[in-house]
């Protein structure tokens, strides 16, 4: 049973690290700020939560302790990272950061210029 638990913990931690690595490549390679922010926020949320879940299962299966701090960390990262990424993209959009014309279609362009009064 302990060997299976160690293998499961190792798989969770390695998968989380690989997802974080893929998110960092997405942050470097994607064309505009919005797609980079999407890769960073979604990838880091899933990757870090998988690493923390691996640590939680390690403590639970191997040492017999249940850590409320790790569960709270998983919960707060799961809630705050996507919301923070959304708010950063919303602030960038409202301040006029350009979208990549090749891959993104801006459906709110006319509405944005009507609702938000900017100095031009």
C-alpha positions, 0 to 999 in steps of 0.5 A, a space after each residue: 500500500 505504501 509503494 502505491 501511495 508513493 507512486 501516486 504522490 510522485 505522479 501527481 508532483 511530476 505532472 504538476 511540475 510538467 504542467 507548470 513547465 508547459 505554462 511557462 513555455 506558453 507564457 514565452 511563446 504566445 503572441 499577445 498579452 491575453 493569451 499569455 495571461 491565460 496560459 500563465 493563470 490556468 497552467 499555474 492553477 492546475 500545476 501548483 494545485 497538483 503539486 500541493 495535492 501530491 504533498 497533501 497525499 504524501 502527508 496523509 498516506 505516509 505520515 498519517 497527518 491531514 494538513 488543513 494548511 495545504 487544503 486551504 492553499 489548494 482552495 485559495 489558489 484555485 479561487 484567486 489565480 483565475 480571478 486575478 488573471 481575469 482582472 489583469 486581462 480586463 484592466 489591460 483590455 480597458 486600457 487599450 492593449 492591442 489584441 493579436 489580429 491573427 488569432 483573436 477576434 474582438 467582438 466588443 470593440 465598438 461597445 468598449 469605445 462607447 462605454 469607456 470614455 478614454 482620452 485620445 
